[in-house]
Amino acid sequence: MGTSAALAAVKIVVGLRAHSIAVVSDGMESGADFVTSSLVWLGLWIAAKPADQDHPYGHGRFEILTGLAIGMLLAAVGAGICLQSIAQRNDDHVPAVFAVWAMAASIAVHGLLSAVKMHIGKRAHSVALTADAWHDLVDLLSGCVALVSVLLSVFFQGLRAADHYGGFAIGLIVIFLGLRVARETTLQLMDTMPDDEQMQQIRAVASRVPGALAIEKCFARKTGLRYHVDLHLEVDPHL
């Protein structure tokens, strides 16, 4: 969260001083990182609470709701970036070349953050943290777009509008990511079954229990950081 806030501040300040729409757009996207990371932290904190009388299945669904909120927020931020870039498309300017260094540092940091969050998110089966990792990966991509846009605007006189279109492209990338995250979390809220490999693992574990002869029926649905499974077992009728 601290890294996202620092990157957002640096890129917005550098973008304004360098007169680069693409860099400012990327800074706004990093500002959204700070908000989404805060939502992830809140979602994980509440989802980790134990079950109680009103929530016998625990509070895990709040983590999935957090992932959905992140997706909707990203789509809204992306739309705002697109509109802002198009609104300023007639502003003829050449960005300052020092903006390149801020974007290069941002690309490196987001690459590291994405790798760490993706690794931990998959190990913990956290939808929200994995969504945040994808957000950082898109930050890396949007940083590359902003970097190329600035370079084209600076070194090619006929491509001065590249900075504006780079900002618009960043907005489209963010919208796509937001819709993707929202789709995945919506499927989990609708109790979509896990993939076949996970279901086979569940059946294999259940089959190893003494007395279980076969698995007749097996359903599973994700609730936060864990799966709830309904099993029908075939056993010895004289057991």
N, C-alpha and C positions, 0 to 999 in steps of 0.2 A: 504493500500500500504506500509506504514511504517512497519507494523507488518510482512508482507510477506518478505520484504527486510531484516529485522532483523533475522527472522527465517532462511532464506536462508544462510545468512552469518554465523550464529552460527552452523548450521548443516554441512555446507561444511567444516568449520574449525575443528569442533569436529570430523567429519568423516575422514578427512585427518590425524589428530593426532592419532585417534584411529585405523587407517588403515581399515576402514569399507567401502566397496563398496556400500552397501545398504544405509548407512547413507548419503554418498556423493550424491548418486542418488536421495534420498529424498530431499536433499538440492538443487539440480539442479531443481527439480520439484517445490520447493518453490520459486526459482528464477523466474520460469515461472509464478508463482502466481503474482509476482510483475508486470510483463509485462502485463499479462491479466487484472489485476485490473486497470492498467493505461489505457488500451484500453477501458475498461468499462466506466471509468470516462470520457474519451474523447468522447465516443459514446453517453453517456447520455447528456453531455454538448451540443453537436451539435444537437441531436435529440430534445432537449427542445426548440430550436430556433423557433420563430413563422413563419408561412407561409409568403412567399414573392411572387413577380411577377413570378420568375422562378420556385418556388416550391409551387404551390397553395395548395398542400396537406400536407405541412409542411416538416420537415427534419427527420421524424421518421424512415424512412428506414435505415438511417445510423446506428441506434442502432441495427437493425437486422444484418447489414453487420458486425458490431463489433462482434456480437455473432458468426458469421461464421468465422471471422478471429481468434477468440479464439479457436474454434474447430480445425482449420487447424494447428494452432501453437501448441496446445496440442499434436496432432498426431505426429508432427515432433519432439517435445521434447521427447515423449515416445519412438519413434524409436531410437533417439540418446542414450537414457538411456539403451535400450536393447543392442544396438551394443557395447557400452562401457563396459557393464557388461560381455558380452560374450567374448570380446577381452581380458579381464583380468581373465578369468576363471581358468587359470593354475597357477595363483599367489597364492601359498599356504600361508595363513596367518591366524592369530587369532585376531579378533578385540578386542580392549580394552573395558573393561566392563563399563567404565564411559560414553560411547556413549549411554547407556540405558537411562540416565537421560535426555539427550537432546531430545531423541525421545518421552519420556513420556510427557515432556512439550509441544512439538510440537503437539502431539495428542490432548491434552486438548485445546490448543489455536485454532486449526483448527475446533474442534467440536463447539466451541463458534462462530467463524466467519461464519461457514456454516449455523448455525441456524439463526443468525441475517440476513445474506444476503438473505436466502431463504424466510424468513418472509417478508422482505421489498420488495424483487423482485416480489413476488406473489401479494402483495398489489398494487404495482405500475404497474403490468403487464409488467415488464421489462425482455425481453429475455436475454439480456447481463448480468444483475445482477444475474438472476437465474442460468445462465450458470456458472458464477463465483462461486455461492454457491455450485453447483455440483462439481466444481473444488476443493473447500475446503473440501467437503465431501470425495472426492477421496484422497486428501492429508491425511485426517485422516486414511483412509484405507491403503494407502501406508506407512504411519508412523507405523501402526500396523505390516505390513509385514516386514518393516525394523527392528522393535523392536524384533520380533520373530526370524528373521534371525540372528541378533547379538547374542541373547541368545543361539540359537542352536549352532552357531559357537564357542561360548565361553565355554559352558558347556558340549558339546558332541564332542569328538575328531574325531569321524567318520563322522561328519557333518560339517567340516570346509568349504566346498564349499557352504554351505547354504547362506553365506553372498553374494556370487556372484549371486546365483539363486534368492535370495531376490531382488537384484537390477534389475534383468531381469523381475521378476514378477511386480515390480513397473512400469517398462516401459510399459508392456502390459496393466496394468490398465489405465495408462495415455492415451495410444493409443485408448482404448475402449471408454473412456470418450470423447476424441476429436472427434471421428467419430460420437458419439451419438449427441453431440452438433451441429456438422456440419449438420447432417441429419435434426434436428429439425428446424434450421434456414433456411435451403434450402427449406423446406416445406412452411415456411412462405413467403419466397421470391417468391414462386410460387403461392401465393394467395390461399393457402389451407384454406378451410372453418374451422371456430371454431367448437368445439364439440357440440353435440346436446343440451346439457344443456344450453350453452351460447346462442345458437340460439333460444331456447324456451324463455329465458329471454328477448331477443330483441323483439320477437313477442309479448310477454305479455305487455311490455312497450308501444309498438306502438298501441296495441289494446285499451289501456286506454285513448288514445287521443280522445277528443270529435269529433264526425263525422266519425271516422274510424269504418266501419262495419266489416271488415275482412282483413286479410293479404293474398294477392294472391301470392306474390313472395317475398323472403327474401334472400339476399346474403350479406356476410360480409367478409372482409379481413383485416388482421392486418397490420398497418403501424406504426412501432415504438411502442409507449406507448399507442396507441389507436386503435380502430377499425373503419373502414369506412363501412357504411351499405347502400345498395341499397334496397329500399322497393317499392313494388307495392301495393297500398291500394285500397280496395273496399269501395266506399262511396255512399251516396244517390245521384242518378242521378239528383235530383232536388235541390241539395245543392247550 
